[in-house]
Amino acid sequence: MEKIPPYIKKRVSLNENFNYLKNLLRVYNVQTVCENAICPNIYECFGEKYASFMILGKICTRNCKFCGVSKGNPEPVDTDEPKKIAEIVGKLKMKYVVITSVTRDDLTDGGAGQFKRVVEEIRKKSPETKIELLIPDFRGDLDSLKIIFNSKPDIISHNLETVLSLYPIIRPKSDYNNSLKVLSEIKKNGFIAKSGFMLGLGEEEKEIFILMEDILKTGCDILVVGQYLKPKKTGYEVKKFYDVDFFLKIKDYGLKMGFKKVFSGIFYRSSYLAESCINIDN
């Protein structure tokens, strides 16, 4: 493991908004990826009354090595979850919201129906709110993807997370080409498509640019690239810390390639400042 450089630090600041949002989430018993994935941006986002919701419980059926979310036997689906999330979105007067989930390979539709119900409930309560769905791969099942498409979100995201050569190590239950197909289907069905990956997991520099090219070929509009940071002491070790200049290089390269927007930086995550994407045209 490399020594953590001084620029890898995030200011911790607790304010009334942070405490209000934490309490609201506990009252409704609603999960966020901010908390469960141990995101370094949580203090900044919660401090602005912004959260990215994680549906279908807090236990994932896969075992991706980079992720801070718990793995194991999943919990029963909370049928009241869509209405609870919609109420929170309304209370917070959120103009933009990201809905993601744990991967639920145990469910016939992979949880697509729950995504759709969440979108429907938010539309009822807050029709002006822009909705981004950050979806799992649903094992490439087209019927599940159709459910997502029929919910008509504003943006659909699906992350590749890392380069092809690291999938057997980092994402042993996922498939690189399957994820590319999911992105292609998103774009083929007329949606704004977004994807992202992390650096520092052991990839070679040339592989980063191959990954970017593969994602762009799907028609993907928006790319998010961030530094992998170990979420907990027992997590997968960081193999390399990239500096700010390298992330700027990635951004410039991505824009020249043809991505409409590229968010590249040490602390960038899929849902971080996600509202910046809303001006992208189909």
C-alpha positions as CSV (number, residue, x, y, z in Angstrom):
1,M,0.0,0.0,0.0
2,E,1.2,3.5,-0.9
3,K,1.5,6.1,1.9
4,I,-1.5,8.4,1.9
5,P,-0.5,11.8,0.4
6,P,-1.4,15.0,2.2
7,Y,-3.9,16.1,-0.5
8,I,-6.1,13.1,0.2
9,K,-8.1,14.7,2.9
10,K,-11.6,15.9,3.3
11,R,-12.9,18.5,5.7
12,V,-15.3,17.1,8.4
13,S,-17.9,19.7,9.3
14,L,-21.1,19.0,11.3
15,N,-23.9,21.5,11.1
16,E,-27.7,21.7,11.7
17,N,-28.5,20.4,8.2
18,F,-26.3,17.3,8.7
19,N,-28.0,16.5,12.0
20,Y,-31.5,17.2,10.6
21,L,-30.9,14.9,7.6
22,K,-29.4,12.1,9.7
23,N,-32.4,12.2,12.1
24,L,-34.9,12.3,9.2
25,L,-33.3,9.2,7.6
26,R,-33.5,7.3,10.9
27,V,-37.2,8.3,11.5
28,Y,-38.2,7.0,8.1
29,N,-35.7,4.0,8.3
30,V,-34.4,4.8,4.8
31,Q,-30.9,3.9,3.6
32,T,-28.4,6.1,1.8
33,V,-25.3,5.1,-0.2
34,C,-23.6,8.0,1.4
35,E,-23.6,6.2,4.8
36,N,-23.5,2.5,3.7
37,A,-20.7,2.9,1.2
38,I,-18.8,5.2,3.6
39,C,-18.5,8.0,1.1
40,P,-15.9,10.7,1.9
41,N,-18.3,13.4,0.7
42,I,-21.0,12.7,3.3
43,Y,-20.4,15.7,5.5
44,E,-20.4,18.1,2.6
45,C,-23.6,16.6,1.0
46,F,-25.6,16.1,4.2
47,G,-24.5,19.6,5.3
48,E,-26.4,20.8,2.2
49,K,-29.4,18.6,2.9
50,Y,-28.5,16.4,0.0
51,A,-28.5,12.5,0.0
52,S,-28.4,9.7,-2.5
53,F,-30.9,7.0,-1.5
54,M,-30.1,3.3,-1.6
55,I,-33.1,1.1,-2.0
56,L,-33.7,-2.7,-1.5
57,G,-32.0,-2.9,1.9
58,K,-28.4,-2.5,3.0
59,I,-27.0,-5.9,2.2
60,C,-25.7,-6.7,-1.3
61,T,-25.7,-10.2,-2.9
62,R,-22.3,-9.5,-4.6
63,N,-18.8,-9.2,-3.1
64,C,-17.1,-6.3,-5.0
65,K,-13.8,-5.7,-3.2
66,F,-13.9,-1.9,-3.4
67,C,-17.3,-1.4,-1.8
68,G,-18.1,-0.5,1.8
69,V,-21.6,-1.8,1.6
70,S,-22.3,-5.0,3.6
71,K,-22.5,-8.3,1.8
72,G,-24.5,-11.4,2.6
73,N,-28.1,-12.6,2.8
74,P,-30.4,-9.8,1.7
75,E,-33.3,-8.3,3.7
76,P,-36.9,-8.5,2.7
77,V,-38.0,-5.7,0.3
78,D,-39.7,-2.8,2.2
79,T,-42.9,-2.2,0.2
80,D,-43.3,1.2,2.0
81,E,-39.8,2.3,0.9
82,P,-41.0,4.2,-2.3
83,K,-43.5,6.4,-0.4
84,K,-41.0,7.0,2.4
85,I,-38.3,8.2,0.0
86,A,-40.8,10.4,-1.8
87,E,-41.8,12.0,1.5
88,I,-38.2,12.8,2.4
89,V,-37.5,14.2,-1.1
90,G,-40.6,16.5,-0.6
91,K,-39.5,17.6,2.9
92,L,-36.1,18.4,1.7
93,K,-37.4,20.1,-1.5
94,M,-34.8,18.3,-3.5
95,K,-34.5,19.6,-7.1
96,Y,-32.4,16.6,-8.1
97,V,-32.2,13.1,-6.5
98,V,-30.2,10.0,-7.2
99,I,-31.7,6.6,-6.4
100,T,-29.4,3.6,-6.4
101,S,-29.5,0.1,-4.8
102,V,-27.6,-2.8,-3.5
103,T,-27.5,-5.6,-6.1
104,R,-30.3,-8.1,-5.5
105,D,-29.5,-11.2,-7.6
106,D,-32.1,-13.0,-5.4
107,L,-35.0,-11.1,-6.9
108,T,-36.6,-12.2,-10.2
109,D,-36.5,-8.6,-11.6
110,G,-33.3,-7.7,-9.8
111,G,-35.3,-5.0,-8.0
112,A,-36.2,-3.1,-11.1
113,G,-39.8,-2.9,-10.0
114,Q,-38.8,-1.2,-6.8
115,F,-36.9,1.4,-8.7
116,K,-40.0,2.1,-10.8
117,R,-42.2,2.4,-7.8
118,V,-39.8,4.9,-6.2
119,V,-39.8,7.0,-9.4
120,E,-43.6,7.0,-9.5
121,E,-44.0,8.0,-5.9
122,I,-41.5,10.9,-6.3
123,R,-43.3,12.1,-9.4
124,K,-46.6,12.2,-7.4
125,K,-45.1,14.1,-4.5
126,S,-42.5,16.3,-6.3
127,P,-43.2,16.4,-10.0
128,E,-40.5,19.0,-10.7
129,T,-37.7,17.0,-9.1
130,K,-35.2,15.5,-11.6
131,I,-34.5,11.8,-11.0
132,E,-31.3,9.9,-11.8
133,L,-31.3,6.1,-11.4
134,L,-27.9,4.5,-10.7
135,I,-28.7,0.9,-11.5
136,P,-27.0,-2.5,-11.1
137,D,-26.5,-4.7,-14.2
138,F,-29.6,-6.9,-13.6
139,R,-27.5,-9.6,-15.1
140,G,-28.2,-8.0,-18.4
141,D,-31.9,-9.0,-18.3
142,L,-33.8,-7.0,-20.9
143,D,-37.1,-7.3,-19.1
144,S,-35.7,-5.8,-16.0
145,L,-34.2,-3.0,-18.0
146,K,-37.5,-2.3,-19.7
147,I,-39.1,-1.8,-16.3
148,I,-36.4,0.8,-15.6
149,F,-37.0,2.5,-19.0
150,N,-40.7,2.5,-18.5
151,S,-40.3,4.5,-15.2
152,K,-38.9,7.4,-17.4
153,P,-36.2,8.8,-15.1
154,D,-34.2,11.9,-16.3
155,I,-30.8,10.1,-16.3
156,I,-29.8,6.5,-16.0
157,S,-26.4,5.6,-14.7
158,H,-24.5,2.3,-14.6
159,N,-20.9,2.1,-13.5
160,L,-18.1,0.0,-14.9
161,E,-16.1,0.7,-11.7
162,T,-12.7,-0.6,-13.0
163,V,-10.7,-1.9,-16.0
164,L,-11.4,-5.3,-17.6
165,S,-8.3,-7.1,-16.3
166,L,-9.3,-6.4,-12.6
167,Y,-12.8,-7.7,-12.8
168,P,-11.9,-11.2,-11.6
169,I,-10.3,-9.7,-8.5
170,I,-12.4,-6.6,-7.8
171,R,-15.8,-7.6,-9.3
172,P,-15.8,-11.4,-9.4
173,K,-19.6,-11.7,-9.7
174,S,-19.9,-9.0,-12.4
175,D,-19.2,-9.0,-16.1
176,Y,-17.4,-6.2,-17.9
177,N,-19.0,-6.7,-21.3
178,N,-22.4,-7.2,-19.7
179,S,-22.1,-3.7,-18.1
180,L,-21.2,-2.2,-21.5
181,K,-24.3,-3.8,-23.0
182,V,-26.4,-2.2,-20.2
183,L,-25.0,1.2,-21.1
184,S,-25.7,0.6,-24.8
185,E,-29.3,-0.3,-24.0
186,I,-29.8,2.8,-21.9
187,K,-28.6,5.0,-24.8
188,K,-30.5,3.0,-27.4
189,N,-33.7,3.6,-25.5
190,G,-33.2,7.4,-25.7
191,F,-31.9,8.2,-22.2
192,I,-29.0,10.3,-21.0
193,A,-26.4,7.7,-20.1
194,K,-23.8,8.1,-17.4
195,S,-21.0,5.9,-16.1
196,G,-18.0,6.0,-13.9
197,F,-15.0,4.2,-12.5
198,M,-12.3,4.5,-9.9
199,L,-8.5,4.7,-10.1
200,G,-6.0,3.2,-7.8
201,L,-7.1,-0.4,-7.8
202,G,-4.1,-1.7,-9.6
203,E,-4.8,-0.7,-13.2
204,E,-2.2,0.2,-15.7
205,E,-2.4,3.7,-17.2
206,K,-3.0,2.4,-20.8
207,E,-6.0,0.4,-19.5
208,I,-7.6,3.5,-18.2
209,F,-7.9,5.0,-21.7
210,I,-9.1,1.7,-23.2
211,L,-11.8,1.6,-20.5
212,M,-12.8,5.2,-21.5
213,E,-13.0,4.2,-25.2
214,D,-15.1,1.2,-24.4
215,I,-17.6,3.3,-22.4
216,L,-17.8,6.0,-25.1
217,K,-18.6,3.4,-27.7
218,T,-21.8,2.6,-25.9
219,G,-23.0,6.2,-26.5
220,C,-22.5,7.2,-22.9
221,D,-22.8,11.0,-22.4
222,I,-21.4,11.6,-18.9
223,L,-18.3,10.1,-17.3
224,V,-17.3,10.3,-13.6
225,V,-13.8,9.3,-12.5
226,G,-12.5,9.3,-8.9
227,Q,-9.8,8.0,-6.7
228,Y,-10.4,4.7,-4.9
229,L,-10.2,5.2,-1.1
230,K,-10.3,2.2,1.2
231,P,-13.8,2.5,2.9
232,K,-12.8,0.5,6.0
233,K,-9.6,-1.0,7.6
234,T,-10.4,-4.5,6.2
235,G,-11.0,-3.2,2.7
236,Y,-9.0,-3.8,-0.5
237,E,-5.8,-1.8,-0.3
238,V,-5.2,1.2,-2.5
239,K,-2.5,0.4,-5.0
240,K,-1.9,3.9,-6.2
241,F,-2.8,7.5,-5.4
242,Y,-3.2,9.8,-8.4
243,D,-2.6,13.5,-8.2
244,V,-4.9,16.3,-9.3
245,D,-3.0,16.8,-12.5
246,F,-3.7,13.3,-13.6
247,F,-7.4,13.7,-13.0
248,L,-7.3,16.9,-15.1
249,K,-5.6,14.9,-17.8
250,I,-8.4,12.4,-17.7
251,K,-11.0,15.1,-18.0
252,D,-9.3,16.8,-21.0
253,Y,-8.9,13.5,-22.7
254,G,-12.5,12.5,-22.1
255,L,-13.9,15.7,-23.5
256,K,-11.7,15.5,-26.6
257,M,-12.8,11.9,-27.1
258,G,-16.5,13.0,-27.2
259,F,-18.0,12.7,-23.8
260,K,-20.5,15.6,-23.2
261,K,-19.4,16.0,-19.6
262,V,-16.5,14.6,-17.6
263,F,-16.3,14.9,-13.8
264,S,-12.8,13.8,-12.8
265,G,-11.2,14.4,-9.4
266,I,-10.0,12.7,-6.3
267,F,-13.3,12.8,-4.5
268,Y,-15.7,12.4,-7.4
269,R,-18.3,9.7,-7.0
270,S,-21.3,8.8,-9.2
271,S,-23.8,10.8,-7.1
272,Y,-21.5,13.6,-5.9
273,L,-22.8,17.0,-7.3
274,A,-24.9,14.9,-9.6
275,E,-27.3,17.8,-10.2
276,S,-24.5,19.3,-12.4
277,C,-25.6,16.8,-15.1
278,I,-29.1,18.1,-15.6
279,N,-28.3,20.4,-18.6
280,I,-27.2,17.5,-20.8
281,D,-29.4,17.1,-23.9
282,N,-30.4,13.6,-25.2
